[in-house]
Amino acid sequence: MESSHAEKQVHRLAGRRRPGFRAHPAAHAASKMVGGAAMVDSKTIVQNASKSADHTTLVAAVKAAGLVDTLNGTGPFTVFAPTNEAFAALPAGTVDTLLKPENKAQLTQILTYHVVAGKVTAADLIAKIKAGGGSASLTTVEGEPLTASLDGSNVVLTDAKGGKATVTIADVPQSNGVVHVINAVLMP
């Protein structure tokens, strides 16, 4: 009997070490598909974004701005992640110009405007919007606020210049925070 119990214990403990395995069934619902890749909640924001075919421009920008180590850090961070289509919608030449080394400060400013300290889930955001009478102000790591509101059931972010981005995929879990995919680039 002792041996059987020990074997079960070893198998149970070994099972916990398998990548993506969680003892709690709700944790299996945490993985989401983004850009054709499964986002794994044991990976950091940068590690997951690097797997998404929809976020190659964002990843290139994060690398050019020198923010990889920061966004691989412990956090937690909330990142509003523009897709490649969002970057492509910027005026012609904007992305190429921002990726140049001499524009690193401006690129960093734009990227950190998409980051909020702490983990803010969609439910948290909606609760803040409702508590704020229809809008909520979020202080970004860049320092300028974003305004969140609802358009029907969609969370919409309004930037300092009046531009709007809609959350298209909410609550993508990361080991160091949460990502919300958005359909536009926000400008401080």
Backbone hydrogen bonds in HBPLUS format (Angstrom, degrees):
<---DONOR---> <-ACCEPTOR-->    atom                        ^
c    i                          cat <-CA-CA->   ^        H-A-AA   ^      H-
h    n   atom  resd res      DA  || num        DHA   H-A  angle D-A-AA Bond
n    s   type  num  typ     dist DA aas  dist angle  dist       angle   num
A0005-HIS N   A0001-MET O   3.01 MM   4  6.32 161.4  2.05 158.6 163.1     1
A0006-ALA N   A0002-GLU O   2.96 MM   4  6.21 158.8  2.00 149.8 156.1     2
A0007-GLU N   A0003-SER O   2.84 MM   4  6.07 157.6  1.89 151.6 157.7     3
A0008-LYS N   A0004-SER O   3.01 MM   4  6.25 159.6  2.06 147.6 152.8     4
A0009-GLN N   A0005-HIS O   2.95 MM   4  6.20 156.1  2.00 147.4 154.4     5
A0010-VAL N   A0006-ALA O   2.92 MM   4  6.19 157.7  1.97 152.2 157.5     6
A0011-HIS N   A0007-GLU O   2.96 MM   4  6.21 166.0  1.98 153.4 157.0     7
A0012-ARG N   A0008-LYS O   2.83 MM   4  6.01 155.8  1.89 148.6 156.0     8
A0013-LEU N   A0009-GLN O   2.91 MM   4  6.11 164.5  1.93 151.2 155.0     9
A0014-ALA N   A0010-VAL O   2.78 MM   4  5.90 159.9  1.82 151.5 158.0    10
A0015-GLY N   A0011-HIS O   2.91 MM   4  5.96 150.3  1.99 140.6 148.5    11
A0016-ARG N   A0013-LEU O   3.16 MM   3  5.25 129.6  2.43  96.4 109.0    12
A0017-ARG N   A0014-ALA O   3.03 MM   3  5.34 146.2  2.15 105.7 115.8    13
A0018-ARG N   A0015-GLY O   3.30 MM   3  5.51 159.9  2.35 105.1 110.9    14
A0021-PHE N   A0018-ARG O   3.07 MM   3  5.44 164.6  2.09 132.6 134.8    15
A0027-ALA N   A0024-HIS O   3.08 MM   3  5.72 149.6  2.18 118.3 126.2    16
A0028-HIS N   A0025-PRO O   3.12 MM   3  5.71 151.3  2.20 114.6 121.7    17
A0029-ALA N   A0026-ALA O   3.14 MM   3  5.59 145.4  2.27 108.9 117.6    18
A0030-ALA N   A0027-ALA O   3.03 MM   3  5.21 158.3  2.07 107.0 113.9    19
A0039-MET N   A0032-LYS O   2.65 MM   7  5.36 167.6  1.66 162.7 166.9    20
A0034-VAL N   A0037-ALA O   2.84 MM   3  5.43 162.7  1.87 154.8 155.6    21
A0037-ALA N   A0034-VAL O   3.09 MM   3  5.43 162.0  2.12 112.6 118.3    22
A0053-ALA N   A0035-GLY O   2.98 MM  18  4.59 162.1  2.02 127.2 124.0    23
A0043-LYS N   A0040-VAL O   2.98 MM   3  5.59 166.6  1.99 124.4 127.2    24
A0175-SER N   A0043-LYS O   2.76 MM 132  5.28 171.9  1.76 142.4 143.2    25
A0048-ASN N   A0044-THR O   2.99 MM   4  6.18 166.2  2.01 156.7 159.5    26
A0049-ALA N   A0045-ILE O   2.93 MM   4  6.03 166.8  1.95 150.7 155.2    27
A0050-SER N   A0046-VAL O   2.94 MM   4  5.95 150.8  2.03 147.1 153.8    28
A0051-LYS N   A0048-ASN O   2.93 MM   3  5.37 150.6  2.02 111.7 120.8    29
A0052-SER N   A0049-ALA O   3.09 MM   3  5.22 149.1  2.19 104.4 113.6    30
A0055-HIS N   A0052-SER O   3.17 MM   3  5.46 168.3  2.19 111.6 114.9    31
A0084-ASN N   A0054-ASP O   2.75 MM  30  5.48 137.1  1.94 145.2 154.0    32
A0059-VAL N   A0055-HIS O   2.98 MM   4  6.20 162.4  2.01 151.5 156.2    33
A0060-ALA N   A0056-THR O   2.99 MM   4  6.16 159.1  2.04 143.1 149.0    34
A0061-ALA N   A0057-THR O   2.90 MM   4  6.12 153.5  1.97 148.2 155.8    35
A0062-VAL N   A0058-LEU O   2.85 MM   4  6.12 157.2  1.90 152.8 159.0    36
A0063-LYS N   A0059-VAL O   2.98 MM   4  6.21 158.7  2.03 149.9 155.3    37
A0064-ALA N   A0060-ALA O   2.92 MM   4  6.14 161.0  1.96 146.4 151.9    38
A0065-ALA N   A0061-ALA O   2.89 MM   4  6.05 145.5  2.01 147.1 156.1    39
A0067-LEU N   A0062-VAL O   2.97 MM   5  5.24 164.2  1.99 162.2 159.9    40
A0066-GLY N   A0063-LYS O   3.07 MM   3  5.14 152.5  2.14 102.5 111.1    41
A0071-LEU N   A0067-LEU O   2.96 MM   4  6.17 171.6  1.97 160.8 162.2    42
A0072-ASN N   A0068-VAL O   2.86 MM   4  5.97 117.3  2.26 143.1 159.9    43
A0072-ASN N   A0069-ASP O   3.32 MM   3  5.01 144.3  2.46  90.8 100.9    44
A0073-GLY N   A0070-THR O   2.98 MM   3  5.08 153.4  2.05 103.0 111.5    45
A0118-GLY N   A0076-PRO O   2.84 MM  42  4.79 151.0  1.92 143.5 134.0    46
A0077-PHE N   A0176-ASN O   2.88 MM  99  6.34 145.6  2.00 137.4 145.0    47
A0178-VAL N   A0077-PHE O   2.93 MM 101  6.47 151.7  2.01 157.6 166.8    48
A0078-THR N   A0116-VAL O   2.83 MM  38  5.05 155.3  1.89 156.9 162.0    49
A0116-VAL N   A0078-THR O   2.82 MM  38  5.05 159.7  1.86 149.6 156.3    50
A0079-VAL N   A0178-VAL O   2.97 MM  99  6.47 158.8  2.02 154.1 161.0    51
A0180-HIS N   A0079-VAL O   2.82 MM 101  6.23 159.7  1.86 163.2 167.8    52
A0080-PHE N   A0114-HIS O   2.82 MM  34  5.13 168.0  1.83 158.5 162.5    53
A0081-ALA N   A0180-HIS O   2.84 MM  99  6.05 143.7  1.97 139.1 150.4    54
A0182-ILE N   A0081-ALA O   2.94 MM 101  5.61 166.1  1.96 125.4 127.4    55
A0086-ALA N   A0083-THR O   3.03 MM   3  5.07 121.7  2.38  95.4 110.0    56
A0087-PHE N   A0083-THR O   3.15 MM   4  6.60 156.0  2.21 151.0 156.4    57
A0088-ALA N   A0084-ASN O   2.84 MM   4  6.11 153.7  1.91 150.0 158.5    58
A0089-ALA N   A0085-GLU O   3.04 MM   4  6.21 129.6  2.31 138.5 149.9    59
A0089-ALA N   A0086-ALA O   3.27 MM   3  5.25 137.7  2.46  94.4 105.6    60
A0090-LEU N   A0087-PHE O   3.13 MM   3  5.54 160.6  2.17 110.1 116.2    61
A0094-THR N   A0091-PRO O   3.04 MM   3  5.74 162.9  2.07 144.3 146.8    62
A0097-THR N   A0093-GLY O   2.95 MM   4  6.05 157.6  2.01 151.1 157.6    63
A0098-LEU N   A0094-THR O   2.90 MM   4  6.13 161.2  1.93 153.5 158.7    64
A0099-LEU N   A0095-VAL O   2.97 MM   4  6.17 145.5  2.09 152.0 161.1    65
A0100-LYS N   A0097-THR O   3.23 MM   3  5.55 159.9  2.27 108.0 114.1    66
A0103-ASN N   A0100-LYS O   2.87 MM   3  5.52 161.5  1.90 123.9 130.2    67
A0104-LYS N   A0101-PRO O   3.24 MM   3  5.33 158.9  2.29 116.1 114.2    68
A0107-LEU N   A0103-ASN O   2.97 MM   4  6.23 163.9  2.00 158.7 163.9    69
A0108-THR N   A0104-LYS O   2.84 MM   4  5.97 161.3  1.87 151.5 156.7    70
A0109-GLN N   A0105-ALA O   2.99 MM   4  6.18 154.0  2.06 142.2 149.3    71
A0110-ILE N   A0106-GLN O   3.01 MM   4  6.32 158.8  2.06 149.7 154.6    72
A0111-LEU N   A0107-LEU O   2.89 MM   4  6.15 170.3  1.90 157.5 160.2    73
A0112-THR N   A0108-THR O   2.88 MM   4  5.95 168.4  1.89 153.7 157.2    74
A0113-TYR N   A0109-GLN O   3.16 MM   4  6.19 124.1  2.49 132.8 145.7    75
A0113-TYR N   A0110-ILE O   3.17 MM   3  5.14 138.5  2.35  95.6 107.6    76
A0114-HIS N   A0111-LEU O   2.94 MM   3  5.41 160.0  1.98 112.7 119.3    77
A0115-VAL N   A0112-THR O   3.28 MM   3  5.13 163.2  2.31 102.8 104.6    78
A0142-GLU N   A0112-THR O   3.20 MM  30  4.86 136.1  2.40 116.5 110.4    79
A0141-VAL N   A0115-VAL O   2.74 MM  26  5.61 153.7  1.81 152.2 155.2    80
A0125-LEU N   A0121-THR O   2.91 MM   4  6.19 159.6  1.95 151.4 157.1    81
A0126-ILE N   A0122-ALA O   2.84 MM   4  6.06 164.7  1.86 155.6 159.2    82
A0127-ALA N   A0123-ALA O   2.95 MM   4  6.08 157.6  2.00 144.0 150.4    83
A0128-LYS N   A0124-ASP O   2.93 MM   4  6.20 154.6  1.99 147.7 154.7    84
A0129-ILE N   A0125-LEU O   2.90 MM   4  6.18 155.2  1.97 149.7 156.9    85
A0130-LYS N   A0126-ILE O   2.94 MM   4  6.17 164.4  1.96 152.8 156.3    86
A0131-ALA N   A0127-ALA O   2.86 MM   4  6.01 159.5  1.90 147.6 154.0    87
A0132-GLY N   A0128-LYS O   2.88 MM   4  5.95 135.1  2.08 138.5 150.3    88
A0132-GLY N   A0129-ILE O   3.20 MM   3  5.06 127.1  2.49  90.6 104.5    89
A0134-GLY N   A0129-ILE O   2.84 MM   5  5.08 159.9  1.88 158.4 153.9    90
A0133-GLY N   A0130-LYS O   3.16 MM   3  5.26 160.1  2.20 109.4 110.9    91
A0136-ALA N   A0148-ALA O   2.85 MM  12  5.09 145.5  1.97 142.8 151.6    92
A0148-ALA N   A0136-ALA O   2.73 MM  12  5.09 168.4  1.74 157.2 160.4    93
A0138-LEU N   A0146-LEU O   2.76 MM   8  5.11 166.5  1.78 155.7 160.1    94
A0146-LEU N   A0138-LEU O   2.82 MM   8  5.11 151.7  1.90 144.7 154.2    95
A0140-THR N   A0144-GLU O   3.24 MM   4  5.82 161.6  2.27 135.1 140.6    96
A0143-GLY N   A0140-THR O   2.95 MM   3  5.18 139.5  2.12 101.2 112.9    97
A0147-THR N   A0158-THR O   3.02 MM  11  5.06 170.3  2.03 147.8 150.8    98
A0158-THR N   A0147-THR O   2.73 MM  11  5.06 154.6  1.79 147.2 156.2    99
A0149-SER N   A0156-VAL O   2.87 MM   7  5.30 150.4  1.96 150.6 160.1   100
A0156-VAL N   A0149-SER O   2.80 MM   7  5.30 169.9  1.81 150.7 153.5   101
A0151-ASP N   A0154-ASN O   2.83 MM   3  5.17 157.8  1.88 149.6 157.3   102
A0154-ASN N   A0151-ASP O   3.13 MM   3  5.17 161.0  2.17 122.5 121.2   103
A0167-VAL N   A0155-VAL O   2.94 MM  12  5.60 169.1  1.95 166.5 168.5   104
A0157-LEU N   A0165-ALA O   2.74 MM   8  5.19 169.6  1.75 161.7 164.1   105
A0165-ALA N   A0157-LEU O   2.88 MM   8  5.19 149.4  1.97 146.6 155.5   106
A0159-ASP N   A0163-GLY O   2.83 MM   4  5.32 158.5  1.88 150.0 157.3   107
A0162-GLY N   A0159-ASP O   3.02 MM   3  5.28 164.2  2.05 112.4 116.9   108
A0183-ASN N   A0166-THR O   3.20 MM  17  5.76 139.8  2.37 140.8 151.9   109
A0168-THR N   A0181-VAL O   2.77 MM  13  5.61 152.6  1.85 143.7 152.9   110
A0181-VAL N   A0169-ILE O   2.78 MM  12  4.96 147.7  1.88 153.4 156.1   111
A0172-VAL N   A0179-VAL O   2.85 MM   7  4.96 168.0  1.87 159.7 158.1   112
A0179-VAL N   A0172-VAL O   2.93 MM   7  4.96 158.3  1.97 137.4 144.7   113
A0174-GLN N   A0177-GLY O   3.03 MM   3  5.09 147.0  2.14 151.5 141.1   114
